[in-house]
Amino acid sequence: MNVLIIEDEELAVRKLTKLLQEVSSNVTIVGTMASVRASVAWLQTNTAPDLILMDIELADGQSFEIFEQTTVSSPVIFTTSYDEYALKAFKVNSIDYLLKPIKRHELEASMLKYKRLLTISSPEVAEAKASDLGLVNIDALVQQLRQQIQPTDYRRRFLVKHRQQWVPISADEIGHFYSEEGVCLFRTFTGQKFSLDYTLDELEKMLDPTLFFRANRQFIVHINSVLQIHPYFNNKLKLTLKPAPEEEVLVSRERASDFKRWMGK
């Protein structure tokens, strides 16, 4: 089996080569490319390998650019340093991906999936079996991964009415958003209170999830507003916020683990 490795970290290349040789006795590494440019040149001048292991972040850009510049006809297993939580939605959506640091049993599972793919002979059978194996078109996978890891243009400010004028308020100035009697409001870190023509559900999609967390149905809190976290009944968490809201803010038992993970990043 001829394998092309596209990876810009020399240590990762050595480790991946060693693991491949351990899990399969007939692997031949036909090339190791560290950049988009080198990968495109290799693919355009060499016979397509049986399999490509491809890192997402390369020396001169993202490996998605390879697909834009040349035809990739080989099955691809992506390797990535992105956390499993962000990519778990793609676990059944590709030939496979491996999360760094790569573990032997995960590589073995990927290779088994690849070997099962080889049993697909005709296009009609391929389409049916691809569904069973959780495989999709490489172009579709590239688009999904690109959308997942590229920065999202989160809302940076809100224009709110204050007395007889409109005032821009930066998202960084907002301690928490909350719902009160069907009205969406927020408080700034200086204690000012404003209303918005959005629901909390809509705001949750607009806000940077590294800075804001949906604590419960009534509150979205800024990470810098959390002063203290107290254990509460039934494995809930009680938050002390700045500025202090008019009612207590609880994080549900179901969201408590995610909240602690978010606070610890």
TORNUGU-174558 format. One record per atom (N, C-alpha, C, O): x, y, z. Coordinates in pm, whole numbers, padded with zeros to 5 digits, always signed. Example, Ala and Ser with C-alpha at 12.3 -4.5 7.8 and 13.67 -1.06 7.14 Angstrom:
<nodes>
+01319-00569+00780
+01230-00450+00780
+01320-00330+00780
+01424-00332+00846
+01285-00225+00708
+01367-00106+00714
+01290+00003+00787
+01341+00114+00804
</nodes>
This chain:
<nodes>
+00084-00119+00000
+00000+00000+00000
+00088+00125+00000
+00171+00143+00090
+00071+00210-00099
+00149+00333-00110
+00078+00447-00037
-00037+00478-00066
+00148+00509+00056
+00089+00613+00140
+00169+00742+00125
+00291+00741+00134
+00098+00851+00103
+00159+00984+00101
+00124+01055+00231
+00007+01061+00270
+00226+01109+00298
+00204+01183+00422
+00222+01332+00394
+00326+01374+00345
+00120+01409+00424
+00128+01555+00410
+00122+01614+00551
+00017+01621+00614
+00237+01656+00598
+00253+01698+00739
+00378+01785+00750
+00483+01750+00696
+00368+01898+00818
+00481+01990+00823
+00566+01979+00950
+00663+02053+00964
+00531+01889+01041
+00610+01870+01162
+00692+01741+01147
+00636+01633+01134
+00822+01755+01150
+00910+01640+01128
+00887+01530+01230
+00886+01412+01196
+00869+01568+01356
+00845+01470+01461
+00716+01394+01436
+00709+01273+01458
+00612+01465+01391
+00484+01400+01362
+00497+01304+01245
+00435+01198+01244
+00578+01341+01145
+00602+01253+01031
+00668+01123+01077
+00627+01015+01037
+00769+01135+01162
+00840+01015+01210
+00748+00925+01292
+00749+00803+01278
+00668+00987+01377
+00577+00909+01460
+00470+00840+01376
+00438+00724+01398
+00416+00913+01279
+00312+00857+01193
+00367+00744+01108
+00300+00643+01088
+00489+00761+01057
+00553+00656+00978
+00572+00530+01061
+00545+00419+01015
+00618+00547+01184
+00640+00434+01274
+00508+00362+01305
+00503+00239+01303
+00402+00439+01332
+00273+00378+01362
+00216+00305+01242
+00158+00197+01257
+00231+00363+01124
+00181+00297+01003
+00249+00163+00981
+00183+00064+00947
+00379+00159+01001
+00454+00035+00983
+00419-00068+01089
+00430-00188+01065
+00377-00021+01206
+00338-00113+01313
+00201-00176+01288
+00180-00293+01319
+00110-00098+01232
-00027-00148+01215
-00047-00218+01081
-00145-00290+01064
+00045-00196+00985
+00031-00262+00855
+00169-00297+00801
+00257-00211+00791
+00188-00422+00767
+00320-00470+00724
+00354-00435+00580
+00470-00444+00540
+00254-00395+00501
+00279-00370+00359
+00270-00223+00321
+00235-00190+00207
+00300-00133+00415
+00293+00010+00388
+00425+00059+00331
+00532+00029+00383
+00415+00135+00223
+00532+00205+00166
+00503+00353+00164
+00406+00397+00102
+00587+00430+00232
+00571+00576+00233
+00634+00630+00104
+00756+00627+00088
+00551+00678+00014
+00601+00722-00117
+00643+00869-00117
+00704+00916-00213
+00610+00941-00010
+00650+01081-00003
+00601+01145+00124
+00501+01103+00182
+00672+01249+00169
+00628+01331+00282
+00638+01477+00240
+00747+01526+00210
+00526+01546+00238
+00520+01684+00194
+00485+01774+00313
+00402+01738+00397
+00551+01890+00320
+00532+01979+00434
+00453+02105+00400
+00426+02186+00488
+00414+02122+00274
+00347+02246+00235
+00241+02219+00130
+00239+02113+00066
+00153+02315+00113
+00051+02308+00007
+00119+02302-00128
+00084+02219-00212
+00215+02389-00150
+00282+02398-00279
+00351+02267-00316
+00337+02219-00429
+00424+02209-00222
+00494+02083-00249
+00396+01969-00273
+00420+01883-00357
+00286+01970-00199
+00186+01863-00213
+00120+01868-00350
+00102+01765-00414
+00084+01989-00394
+00022+02005-00526
+00118+01958-00635
+00079+01886-00727
+00243+01999-00624
+00343+01960-00725
+00359+01809-00728
+00367+01750-00835
+00365+01746-00612
+00382+01600-00606
+00262+01529-00669
+00279+01437-00749
+00143+01570-00633
+00022+01505-00683
+00006+01522-00834
-00053+01437-00900
+00058+01632-00888
+00046+01657-01031
+00149+01581-01114
+00134+01568-01235
+00254+01531-01049
+00362+01466-01123
+00383+01319-01086
+00474+01254-01139
+00302+01268-00996
+00318+01129-00953
+00186+01053-00962
+00078+01112-00965
+00197+00922-00967
+00078+00837-00964
+00008+00853-00830
+00073+00859-00725
-00124+00859-00833
-00200+00878-00709
-00170+00766-00611
-00174+00649-00650
-00140+00796-00486
-00114+00692-00386
-00243+00621-00348
-00352+00667-00381
-00228+00510-00278
-00346+00437-00232
-00419+00513-00122
-00541+00502-00108
-00342+00588-00045
-00400+00657+00070
-00316+00782+00101
-00194+00780+00084
-00383+00889+00145
-00313+01011+00189
-00349+01039+00333
-00467+01041+00369
-00248+01062+00415
-00270+01113+00550
-00233+01260+00547
-00119+01295+00519
-00329+01346+00576
-00314+01489+00550
-00342+01573+00674
-00452+01570+00729
-00241+01648+00717
-00261+01745+00824
-00340+01863+00768
-00333+01891+00648
-00413+01933+00854
-00493+02047+00807
-00409+02174+00799
-00416+02246+00700
-00329+02200+00902
-00245+02321+00904
-00105+02287+00853
-00034+02207+00915
-00066+02348+00740
+00064+02322+00681
+00151+02447+00686
+00107+02553+00731
+00274+02433+00639
+00371+02543+00651
+00326+02669+00579
+00357+02779+00623
+00255+02655+00468
+00217+02772+00388
+00066+02790+00375
+00020+02858+00283
-00010+02730+00465
-00155+02747+00458
-00229+02622+00501
-00170+02530+00556
-00358+02620+00476
-00441+02504+00510
-00445+02407+00393
-00445+02446+00276
-00449+02278+00426
-00445+02176+00322
-00567+02179+00231
-00566+02117+00125
-00673+02249+00271
-00789+02263+00184
-00752+02324+00049
-00815+02297-00053
-00647+02406+00050
-00604+02471-00074
-00554+02370-00176
-00557+02397-00297
-00508+02254-00130
-00461+02150-00221
-00575+02107-00313
-00556+02087-00433
-00695+02092-00255
-00811+02047-00332
-00855+02151-00433
-00917+02118-00535
-00823+02277-00407
-00859+02384-00499
-00762+02394-00616
-00796+02446-00722
-00640+02344-00596
-00536+02362-00696
-00509+02238-00781
-00447+02247-00887
-00555+02123-00735
-00534+02000-00813
-00638+01896-00775
-00707+01910-00674
-00649+01793-00857
-00743+01684-00830
-00682+01586-00731
-00569+01540-00749
-00756+01555-00626
-00713+01455-00528
-00805+01335-00542
-00920+01339-00498
-00753+01229-00604
-00836+01112-00631
-00820+01002-00526
-00895+00905-00527
-00722+01016-00437
-00697+00914-00336
-00784+00935-00213
-00822+01049-00182
-00817+00827-00141
-00884+00843-00012
-00794+00922+00083
-00671+00909+00080
-00856+01004+00167
-00780+01091+00257
-00824+01069+00401
-00943+01065+00431
-00726+01055+00489
-00750+01058+00633
-00689+01188+00684
-00568+01209+00673
-00772+01274+00740
-00721+01400+00793
-00658+01378+00930
-00706+01298+01011
-00549+01450+00955
-00492+01455+01089
-00500+01599+01135
-00476+01690+01056
-00533+01621+01260
-00557+01757+01307
-00523+01774+01453
-00527+01679+01531
-00490+01897+01490
-00463+01930+01630
-00585+01992+01696
-00580+02030+01812
-00696+02002+01621
-00816+02062+01677
-00883+01966+01774
-00880+01844+01754
-00942+02020+01878
-00993+01934+01984
-01112+01851+01938
-01186+01890+01848
-01128+01738+02004
-01230+01641+01965
-01370+01698+01982
-01461+01664+01906
-01388+01785+02080
-01520+01844+02101
-01566+01921+01979
-01683+01915+01941
-01474+01995+01916
-01510+02075+01800
-01534+01990+01677
-01612+02028+01590
-01469+01875+01669
-01477+01795+01547
-01562+01669+01562
-01571+01590+01468
-01626+01649+01678
-01696+01523+01698
-01809+01502+01598
-01847+01389+01568
-01863+01613+01546
-01971+01601+01449
-01925+01535+01320
-02008+01487+01243
-01794+01533+01295
-01742+01477+01170
-01694+01333+01185
-01641+01274+01091
-01713+01276+01304
-01660+01143+01328
-01717+01040+01230
-01647+00948+01189
-01843+01056+01192
-01904+00962+01098
-01916+01024+00959
-01992+00975+00876
-01842+01130+00935
-01865+01207+00813
-01748+01204+00716
-01744+01284+00623
-01654+01114+00737
-01536+01116+00652
-01479+00977+00639
-01524+00882+00704
-01378+00966+00553
-01301+00843+00554
-01249+00825+00696
-01255+00716+00752
-01198+00932+00752
-01169+00939+00896
-01085+01061+00925
-01033+01124+00833
-01071+01095+01050
-00973+01193+01091
-00907+01140+01217
-00967+01065+01294
-00784+01180+01237
-00708+01139+01355
-00671+01263+01434
-00620+01360+01378
-00697+01260+01562
-00667+01373+01648
-00528+01357+01708
-00497+01254+01768
-00444+01460+01692
-00309+01456+01750
-00317+01476+01901
-00401+01552+01949
-00230+01409+01978
-00132+01308+01934
-00203+01179+01894
-00293+01131+01963
-00160+01123+01783
-00227+01008+01724
-00198+00882+01806
-00084+00855+01841
-00303+00808+01834
-00291+00684+01912
-00297+00564+01818
-00365+00567+01715
-00226+00460+01856
-00216+00343+01768
-00353+00281+01739
-00383+00248+01624
-00437+00265+01843
-00565+00198+01820
-00656+00280+01728
-00739+00223+01656
-00642+00412+01731
-00721+00495+01641
-00674+00482+01497
-00754+00480+01403
-00542+00474+01480
-00488+00454+01345
-00528+00317+01291
-00560+00303+01173
-00527+00216+01377
-00570+00083+01335
-00715+00084+01290
-00750+00021+01190
-00800+00156+01362
-00941+00165+01324
-00957+00237+01191
-01041+00199+01109
-00876+00340+01168
-00881+00412+01041
-00838+00324+00925
-00899+00326+00818
-00734+00246+00946
-00685+00157+00842
-00787+00048+00812
-00802+00007+00697
-00856+00000+00914
-00960-00100+00894
-01073-00041+00810
-01128-00107+00722
-01107+00083+00838
-01210+00150+00761
-01166+00164+00615
-01246+00147+00523
-01041+00196+00595
-00986+00208+00460
-00994+00074+00387
-01032+00069+00270
-00957-00033+00455
-00959-00165+00391
-01101-00205+00354
-01123-00268+00251
-01197-00168+00437
-01337-00196+00404
-01378-00117+00279
-01456-00164+00197
-01323+00003+00267
-01352+00085+00150
-01302+00017+00022
-01366+00028-00083
-01191-00053+00031
-01135-00120-00086
-01227-00229-00141
-01217-00266-00258
-01316-00279-00057
-01406-00386-00102
-01518-00331-00190
-01591-00408-00253
-01531-00198-00193
-01635-00138-00277
-01587-00138-00421
-01483-00078-00451
-01659-00203-00510
-01611-00220-00647
-01680-00127-00746
-01613-00047-00812
-01813-00135-00758
-01883-00056-00858
-01934+00074-00797
-01949+00083-00675
-01961+00175-00881
-02014+00302-00829
-02145+00285-00753
-02169+00354-00654
-02232+00190-00802
-02360+00171-00736
-02339+00113-00597
-02402+00157-00500
-02251+00015-00586
-02222-00045-00456
-02152+00057-00368
-02176+00064-00247
-02065+00135-00428
-01991+00234-00352
-02085+00332-00283
-02067+00366-00166
-02187+00375-00358
-02279+00473-00301
-02354+00414-00183
-02373+00481-00081
-02396+00288-00196
-02469+00224-00088
-02381+00199+00033
-02420+00226+00146
-02260+00146+00008
-02172+00112+00119
-02112+00235+00185
-02084+00235+00305
-02092+00340+00108
-02037+00463+00166
-02127+00513+00277
-02080+00566+00378
-02258+00497+00257
-02352+00540+00360
-02334+00458+00486
-02337+00511+00597
-02315+00326+00469
-02295+00238+00583
-02166+00269+00657
-02160+00259+00779
-02063+00307+00583
-01932+00332+00643
-01920+00472+00699
-01821+00504+00765
-02018+00556+00672
-02007+00694+00718
-01914+00776+00632
-01848+00867+00683
-01907+00746+00502
-01817+00818+00412
-01894+00920+00331
-02011+00901+00298
-01827+01030+00299
-01887+01129+00211
-01786+01171+00108
-01668+01138+00117
-01833+01244+00010
-01746+01301-00090
-01641+01389-00025
-01672+01466+00066
-01515+01377-00070
-01405+01453-00010
-01433+01603-00018
-01405+01676+00077
-01487+01649-00132
-01515+01792-00146
-01613+01839-00040
-01598+01949+00015
-01714+01755-00011
-01812+01792+00091
-01746+01798+00228
-01775+01888+00307
-01659+01703+00257
-01589+01701+00385
-01500+01825+00401
-01497+01886+00507
-01430+01859+00295
-01342+01977+00299
-01423+02101+00334
-01381+02182+00417
-01539+02117+00271
-01621+02234+00298
-01670+02236+00442
-01674+02342+00505
-01707+02119+00494
-01754+02112+00632
-01643+02146+00731
-01663+02222+00825
-01526+02088+00709
-01413+02115+00798
-01370+02260+00788
-01336+02322+00889
-01370+02313+00667
-01332+02454+00648
-01425+02546+00728
-01380+02637+00797
-01555+02519+00718
-01652+02600+00791
-01635+02586+00941
-01657+02681+01016
-01596+02466+00986
-01585+02441+01129
-01467+02513+01192
-01479+02567+01302
-01352+02514+01123
-01232+02565+01190
-01195+02707+01149
-01109+02768+01213
-01259+02761+01045
-01230+02899+01012
-01302+02991+01111
-01412+02960+01156
-01241+03102+01147
-01302+03192+01245
-01439+03239+01200
-01460+03273+01084
-01533+03242+01294
-01667+03291+01266
-01671+03441+01297
-01607+03487+01391
-01745+03514+01217
-01755+03657+01238
-01860+03685+01346
-01976+03713+01315
-01818+03676+01471
-01910+03695+01582
-01944+03843+01601
-01869+03931+01560
-02057+03867+01663
-02104+04003+01686
-02008+04075+01781
-01979+04025+01890
-01959+04191+01741
-01861+04264+01821
-01921+04383+01894
-01863+04430+01992
-02037+04432+01849
-02099+04545+01917
-02250+04544+01889
-02298+04479+01796
-02320+04616+01973
-02465+04629+01959
-02501+04777+01962
-02443+04854+02039
-02596+04816+01878
-02643+04954+01875
-02774+04958+01955
-02873+04895+01917
-02773+05032+02065
-02889+05035+02154
-02938+05178+02171
-02862+05274+02156
-03066+05190+02203
-03125+05323+02222
-03110+05365+02367
-03147+05291+02458
-03058+05483+02387
-03039+05538+02521
-03092+05681+02521
-03034+05771+02461
-03206+05698+02592
-03274+05828+02593
-03313+05866+02450
-03393+05796+02387
-03259+05973+02398
-03299+06019+02265
-03194+05991+02158
-03196+06052+02051
-03103+05897+02187
-02999+05870+02089
-02964+05720+02086
-03001+05643+02174
-02891+05683+01980
-02844+05547+01966
-02697+05540+02010
-02616+05626+01974
-02665+05437+02088
-02531+05425+02146
-02471+05289+02108
-02536+05186+02129
-02348+05285+02053
-02283+05155+02027
-02219+05102+02156
-02148+05173+02226
-02246+04975+02185
-02188+04909+02303
-02109+04787+02256
-02164+04698+02191
-01982+04784+02288
-01898+04669+02251
-01939+04545+02329
-01978+04554+02445
-01931+04430+02263
-01963+04304+02331
-01872+04282+02452
-01913+04219+02549
-01749+04333+02445
-01655+04318+02557
-01697+04396+02680
-01647+04371+02790
-01789+04492+02663
-01836+04573+02775
-01953+04509+02848
-01995+04558+02953
-02006+04399+02794
-02130+04341+02846
-02100+04226+02942
-02033+04129+02907
-02151+04239+03065
-02128+04136+03166
-02220+04017+03149
-02176+03902+03160
-02346+04043+03122
-02438+03932+03097
-02562+03980+03023
-02603+04095+03035
-02621+03889+02947
-02751+03907+02883
-02852+03827+02965
-02819+03724+03023
-02975+03875+02968
-03077+03801+03043
-03216+03832+02988
-03238+03931+02917
-03307+03745+03023
-03445+03759+02979
-03532+03791+03100
-03519+03728+03205
-03621+03889+03083
-03708+03931+03193
-03846+03962+03138
-03864+04059+03063
-03942+03879+03175
-04080+03896+03130
-04090+03906+02978
-04163+03989+02924
-04015+03821+02911
-04020+03814+02765
-03937+03917+02693
-03936+03921+02570
-03865+04002+02769
-03781+04106+02708
-03635+04068+02728
-03595+04025+02837
-03555+04084+02623
-03411+04055+02632
-03336+04182+02671
-03355+04287+02610
-03253+04172+02773
-03177+04286+02821
-03032+04246+02844
-02998+04127+02840
-02947+04346+02867
-02810+04316+02911
-02762+04424+03006
-02811+04537+03006
-02663+04386+03086
-02598+04480+03176
-02451+04489+03139
-02385+04388+03116
-02400+04611+03134
-02257+04630+03109
-02182+04609+03240
-02241+04602+03347
-02050+04600+03229
-01968+04584+03349
-01978+04706+03441
-01948+04697+03559
-02020+04818+03386
-02036+04938+03468
-02176+04948+03527
-02207+05045+03597
-02261+04848+03500
-02394+04844+03561
-02506+04903+03478
-02621+04902+03522
-02476+04955+03360
-02581+05010+03274
-02669+04899+03219
-02623+04788+03193
-02796+04931+03202
-02895+04832+03158
-02958+04876+03026
-03003+04990+03012
-02960+04785+02929
-03017+04815+02798
-03103+04697+02750
-03083+04584+02793
-03197+04726+02663
-03280+04621+02604
-03239+04598+02458
-03182+04686+02393
-03269+04477+02410
-03235+04439+02273
-03355+04374+02206
-03439+04314+02272
-03361+04387+02074
-03468+04322+01997
-03424+04185+01948
-03444+04151+01831
-03365+04107+02036
-03325+03970+02004
-03372+03879+02116
-03401+03923+02227
-03378+03750+02086
-03400+03651+02191
-03264+03599+02236
-03164+03618+02167
-03259+03533+02351
-03134+03475+02398
-03086+03365+02303
-02966+03346+02284
-03181+03292+02244
-03143+03188+02147
-03071+03249+02028
-02972+03193+01979
-03119+03364+01980
-03054+03431+01868
-02917+03485+01909
-02821+03474+01834
-02910+03544+02027
-02784+03598+02076
-02678+03490+02094
-02561+03513+02066
-02719+03374+02139
-02624+03265+02163
-02547+03230+02036
-02430+03193+02043
-02611+03242+01921
-02546+03213+01793
-02457+03327+01746
-02365+03305+01667
-02484+03448+01794
-02409+03566+01750
-02280+03586+01829
-02184+03645+01778
-02277+03536+01952
-02168+03568+02045
-02055+03468+02038
-02077+03349+02011
-01933+03515+02061
-01814+03431+02062
-01822+03333+02179
-01824+03376+02294
-01828+03201+02152
-01844+03103+02260
-01723+03091+02351
-01733+03028+02457
-01610+03149+02313
-01496+03150+02405
-01514+03258+02512
-01447+03255+02616
-01603+03355+02486
-01625+03465+02581
-01759+03458+02652
-01772+03505+02765
-01860+03399+02586
-01994+03396+02643
-02044+03252+02657
-02017+03166+02573
-02119+03228+02766
-02172+03094+02792
-02319+03106+02830
-02358+03192+02909
-02401+03016+02772
-02543+03012+02805
-02558+02932+02934
-02558+02808+02932
-02570+03004+03046
-02576+02938+03176
-02707+02863+03196
-02709+02754+03253
-02816+02923+03150
-02948+02861+03161
-03041+02931+03063
-02997+03006+02977
-03169+02907+03077
-03264+02964+02980
-03274+03116+02991
-03321+03182+02899
-03231+03171+03104
-03249+03314+03126
-03121+03396+03117
-03127+03519+03106
-03003+03331+03122
-02879+03407+03129
-02772+03357+03031
-02753+03237+03014
-02703+03453+02968
-02579+03430+02896
-02474+03518+02964
-02493+03639+02976
-02365+03458+03010
-02268+03533+03091
-02135+03547+03020
-02092+03457+02946
-02069+03660+03042
-01933+03684+02991
-01835+03618+03087
-01856+03617+03208
-01729+03562+03032
-01633+03488+03114
-01569+03577+03221
-01535+03530+03330
-01553+03706+03191
-01492+03797+03288
-01590+03845+03395
-01551+03914+03489
-01717+03809+03379
-01816+03850+03480
-01825+03748+03594
-01886+03777+03697
-01767+03631+03577
-01779+03524+03677
-01674+03545+03786
-01554+03528+03764
-01723+03582+03905
-01632+03605+04018
-01612+03479+04102
-01501+03449+04144
-01722+03406+04125
-01715+03285+04209
-01810+03179+04154
-01913+03210+04093
-01773+03054+04178
-01857+02940+04138
-01880+02854+04261
-01785+02804+04322
-02008+02838+04299
-02041+02765+04421
-02114+02635+04388
-02203+02636+04303
-02077+02523+04453
-02157+02401+04438
-02300+02426+04487
-02321+02500+04583
-02395+02364+04420
-02535+02387+04456
-02607+02253+04459
-02550+02151+04421
-02732+02254+04503
-02809+02131+04513
-02818+02059+04379
-02822+02120+04272
-02822+01926+04388
-02843+01842+04270
-02736+01863+04163
-02764+01858+04043
-02611+01886+04208
-02495+01901+04119
-02503+02023+04027
-02436+02028+03924
-02585+02119+04065
-02587+02244+03991
-02474+02334+04040
-02406+02303+04138
-02455+02447+03971
-02356+02546+04012
-02426+02681+04030
-02514+02717+03952
-02386+02753+04132
-02439+02886+04155
-02329+02987+04128
-02218+02973+04179
-02358+03089+04047
-02257+03185+04005
-02272+03319+04076
-02382+03370+04095
-02158+03374+04114
-02153+03512+04159
-02097+03594+04044
-01985+03571+03998
-02177+03691+03997
-02139+03767+03879
-02113+03913+03912
-02163+03966+04011
-02036+03975+03826
-02014+04119+03829
-02044+04174+03690
-01979+04138+03592
-02146+04264+03681
-02231+04317+03789
-02331+04213+03839
-02368+04121+03767
-02373+04228+03962
-02464+04131+04023
-02603+04143+03964
-02659+04253+03961
-02660+04033+03916
-02798+04037+03865
-02898+04043+03980
-02861+04026+04096
-03022+04068+03948
-03125+04081+04051
-03173+03947+04103
-03240+03941+04206
-03140+03839+04034
-03176+03706+04080
-03056+03613+04067
-02962+03642+03994
-03061+03502+04140
-02947+03411+04137
-02936+03343+04001
-03035+03318+03933
-02811+03313+03966
-02783+03249+03836
-02731+03109+03863
-02626+03092+03925
-02804+03010+03815
-02767+02870+03834
-02732+02807+03700
-02794+02835+03598
-02630+02722+03703
-02596+02640+03587
-02649+02501+03613
-02620+02442+03717
-02726+02448+03521
-02790+02318+03541
-02688+02206+03553
-02573+02219+03511
-02731+02097+03611
-02644+01979+03625
-02594+01933+03489
-02479+01892+03476
-02680+01938+03387
-02643+01892+03253
-02536+01981+03190
-02455+01934+03110
-02534+02110+03225
-02439+02204+03165
-02317+02230+03253
-02224+02299+03211
-02317+02177+03374
-02211+02208+03470
-02073+02167+03419
-01976+02243+03432
-02062+02049+03361
-01932+02003+03311
-01882+02090+03197
-01764+02125+03193
-01971+02125+03104
-01933+02213+02994
-01890+02350+03044
-01796+02409+02993
-01961+02399+03147
-01928+02529+03202
-01787+02528+03265
-01708+02620+03242
-01757+02426+03341
-01624+02418+03405
-01515+02403+03302
-01406+02457+03319
-01543+02329+03194
-01447+02318+03086
-01423+02454+03020
-01310+02491+02989
-01533+02527+02998
-01525+02660+02936
-01446+02757+03024
-01364+02833+02973
-01469+02754+03152
-01399+02843+03243
-01249+02809+03253
-01166+02895+03280
-01216+02681+03230
-01079+02637+03247
-00992+02652+03125
-00872+02625+03133
-01048+02694+03011
-00971+02705+02887
-00873+02820+02895
-00799+02845+02800
</nodes>
